[in-house]
Amino acid sequence: MQLFSTFETTGYLEMAISTLEKRGIKKESIFAVPLDNREEDRKIFDTLHRSDGTSLIDIGMGLATALAVIGASMGFKLAWGPIFSGLAGAFVGFVLGFAIRLFMELVVRKNKRALKGEHAEIILIVECEESQAELVEDILWSHFALGVAKVK
């Protein structure tokens, strides 16, 4: 029987492997495979088939609304009138908000991701007898495995 589990790169993985060896699982029956980190940068703009869950227009819409109201109310005193002033304010607000959000995604969040140092997970494969499967699974869960699967 084989048990597959995933771990973060922490000391708990080492402790799980040593505990398995102490409980009678041979070294040759334990196989750890580190996953590769993503080489390419994440894309900023979403496509129809892929979205990362962040929006670039949320600040732009809020600023567009605020500046449209201000522009329309100030437009009664201007020669262009309230409609054109409101539309101009909405456009300026949207562009300003979009630029702020784009700057935040490109510069601020990229630096946070680089400082955080995203590490890939490690897949641990343990081959054991069916009678040992429950013990191995308990050891993996107690050492903070992210997920565990059994295959006969």
QUIHU-V198214 format. One record per residue. RES is the residue in one letter. PHI is phi in degrees with one decimal (NA if undefined). PSI is psi in whole degrees, -180 to 180 (NA if undefined). D_CENTER is the distance of its C-alpha to the mean C-alpha in whole Angstrom. Layout:
res & phi & psi & d_center
RES & PHI & PSI & D_CENTER
RES & PHI & PSI & D_CENTER
This chain:
res & phi & psi & d_center
M & NA & 142 & 33
Q & -115.8 & 140 & 30
L & -117.8 & 129 & 27
F & -109.4 & 135 & 23
S & -145.7 & 156 & 20
T & -117.9 & 142 & 17
F & -132.9 & 153 & 17
E & -78.0 & 163 & 15
T & -78.2 & 87 & 17
T & -138.3 & 178 & 19
G & -70.2 & -18 & 23
Y & -63.9 & -30 & 22
L & -65.0 & -46 & 22
E & -62.5 & -41 & 25
M & -66.5 & -38 & 27
A & -64.2 & -43 & 26
I & -64.4 & -44 & 28
S & -67.2 & -36 & 31
T & -65.8 & -40 & 31
L & -62.0 & -41 & 31
E & -66.2 & -38 & 34
K & -66.8 & -29 & 36
R & -88.1 & 7 & 36
G & 105.4 & 3 & 38
I & -83.8 & 127 & 35
K & -69.1 & 152 & 36
K & -61.6 & -33 & 34
E & -71.6 & -16 & 34
S & -93.0 & -1 & 33
I & -112.2 & 126 & 29
F & -132.7 & 123 & 27
A & -113.2 & 131 & 24
V & -125.1 & 114 & 22
P & -79.1 & 138 & 19
L & -82.8 & 148 & 16
D & -77.1 & 148 & 16
N & -76.8 & 157 & 13
R & -69.6 & 130 & 12
E & -83.7 & -41 & 15
E & -86.6 & 153 & 15
D & -72.2 & 154 & 13
R & -70.1 & 147 & 10
K & -79.1 & 143 & 13
I & -80.1 & -46 & 13
F & -91.7 & 136 & 16
D & -80.1 & 155 & 15
T & -114.1 & -178 & 17
L & -66.4 & -31 & 19
H & -102.1 & -7 & 17
R & -143.3 & 131 & 14
S & -141.5 & 138 & 12
D & -95.9 & 1 & 8
G & 90.0 & -2 & 9
T & -104.3 & 146 & 10
S & -111.7 & 137 & 14
L & -93.3 & -10 & 16
I & -108.2 & 4 & 20
D & -66.4 & -46 & 19
I & -68.7 & -38 & 21
G & -61.3 & -41 & 23
M & -67.3 & -41 & 25
G & -64.3 & -45 & 25
L & -68.2 & -35 & 27
A & -62.4 & -43 & 29
T & -63.7 & -47 & 30
A & -62.8 & -47 & 31
L & -73.0 & -25 & 33
A & -67.8 & -42 & 35
V & -65.1 & -45 & 36
I & -64.9 & -43 & 37
G & -64.3 & -39 & 39
A & -68.5 & -40 & 41
S & -71.5 & -34 & 42
M & -77.2 & -22 & 43
G & -66.3 & -20 & 44
F & -66.2 & -25 & 47
K & -95.0 & -15 & 49
L & -92.1 & 163 & 48
A & -73.5 & -24 & 50
W & -76.2 & -23 & 47
G & 93.6 & 168 & 47
P & -73.1 & -31 & 44
I & -70.3 & -50 & 42
F & -65.5 & -39 & 42
S & -65.2 & -39 & 41
G & -65.5 & -43 & 38
L & -65.4 & -40 & 37
A & -64.5 & -42 & 37
G & -64.0 & -39 & 35
A & -64.7 & -43 & 32
F & -63.5 & -47 & 32
V & -62.6 & -42 & 32
G & -63.8 & -42 & 29
F & -65.0 & -45 & 27
V & -64.4 & -42 & 27
L & -63.7 & -46 & 27
G & -64.9 & -41 & 23
F & -62.6 & -42 & 22
A & -65.4 & -40 & 23
I & -62.4 & -47 & 21
R & -67.1 & -38 & 18
L & -64.2 & -42 & 18
F & -61.2 & -43 & 19
M & -62.6 & -41 & 16
E & -70.8 & -42 & 13
L & -76.5 & -39 & 15
V & -103.9 & -57 & 17
V & -68.6 & -52 & 15
R & -69.3 & -32 & 12
K & -65.2 & -40 & 12
N & -66.1 & -38 & 15
K & -65.0 & -40 & 12
R & -65.7 & -38 & 10
A & -69.5 & -39 & 13
L & -71.0 & -36 & 15
K & -65.8 & -34 & 12
G & 67.0 & 70 & 12
E & -61.6 & 127 & 10
H & -112.0 & 146 & 12
A & -79.1 & 164 & 12
E & -85.6 & 170 & 13
I & -122.2 & 133 & 17
I & -95.1 & 127 & 19
L & -110.1 & 123 & 22
I & -112.5 & 124 & 25
V & -121.0 & 125 & 28
E & -104.0 & 126 & 32
C & -150.4 & 175 & 34
E & -75.1 & 158 & 37
E & -62.6 & -31 & 36
S & -69.8 & -24 & 38
Q & -92.5 & -7 & 36
A & -60.5 & -42 & 32
E & -65.1 & -41 & 32
L & -63.8 & -46 & 33
V & -63.0 & -43 & 30
E & -62.6 & -42 & 28
D & -63.2 & -40 & 28
I & -63.8 & -43 & 28
L & -64.4 & -44 & 24
W & -65.7 & -38 & 23
S & -71.2 & -17 & 25
H & -103.5 & 28 & 23
F & 63.1 & 47 & 20
A & -68.1 & 144 & 19
L & -76.6 & -31 & 16
G & -163.7 & 151 & 18
V & -136.8 & 138 & 21
A & -137.1 & 145 & 23
K & -110.9 & 141 & 27
V & -134.3 & 128 & 29
K & -84.2 & NA & 33
